[in-house]
Amino acid sequence: MAREVARALDAPLDVVVVRKIGAPFQEELGVGAMAGDEVPLLDEDALRHLGIGEAALAPVIERERAELRRRERLYRQGRPAPTCEDTP
């Protein structure tokens, strides 16, 4: 599907690697997400309800950021990420 959309828009096709940020005590319980070098998006209501501060998430975010970068390198095989300026 993505290939057809890119073709219709005459736009480059590339991957966007996204990682879930899990709660420190239960990694399958998602409390946020991140992509690229952007600031992670956190579910403030969930964090408040669970009594989790952002400081407690720092190691989780660091681990997920490292995995995100590893996958970007693997999937892109040295190609840089496209920018909006790359689109005709």
C-alpha positions, -999 to 999 in steps of 0.1 A, spaced: 0 0 0 28 24 9 45 19 -24 13 28 -43 8 60 -22 44 70 -27 40 64 -65 8 84 -67 24 113 -48 56 110 -67 73 109 -33 102 88 -19 94 56 -1 112 50 32 108 35 66 97 53 97 109 34 128 88 39 158 93 24 193 69 20 221 80 33 255 69 7 281 63 13 318 95 5 338 78 -23 357 59 -38 327 75 -31 293 44 -43 274 23 -15 290 28 14 266 31 48 282 46 66 252 62 63 218 91 78 199 104 81 163 137 93 149 154 120 170 121 136 180 111 142 217 92 111 229 54 115 232 43 104 266 8 96 279 7 120 308 -26 106 321 -12 71 322 20 83 339 1 102 365 -23 73 371 6 48 375 27 72 396 56 72 372 78 103 367 97 111 336 130 104 354 119 68 359 114 65 321 149 78 313 166 43 311 136 29 291 138 58 267 176 55 263 173 17 256 144 22 231 163 51 214 193 28 209 172 1 194 154 26 172 188 38 158 200 2 153 169 -6 133 172 26 112 208 18 103 197 -18 94 167 -9 73 182 21 56 216 5 49 235 38 51 209 59 32 200 91 50 164 96 60 144 116 35 134 151 43 104 171 31 127 189 7 134 155 -10 98 155 -23 93 170 -57 
